Amino acid sequence: MAEFYRKKRKRCLLCDKGEDALNYKDVDLIKRYISPDKGKISNRKHTGTCSKHQRIVAREVKKARFMALIPFVK
């Protein structure tokens, strides 16, 4: 009975795409990892990224904000 209620584990999209999949210039992909209401970086449970790629996501989002490609707040 408990097998029916298990959630399927999210797979890290960046692991599937490769090491250089995320770049601060790719605004469409970076917006996927930012909350739409406040502009915060979404956590791992929400995005489904592994810990290695979550650190890369945070670094690339901060670079894109500094270069004014995405706003700091919405």
Buried (B, 14 or more C-beta within 10 A) or exposed (E): EEEEEEEEEEEBBBEEEEEEBBEBEBEEBBBEBBEEEEBEBBEBEEBBBBEEBBEBBEEBBEBBBEEEBBEEEE
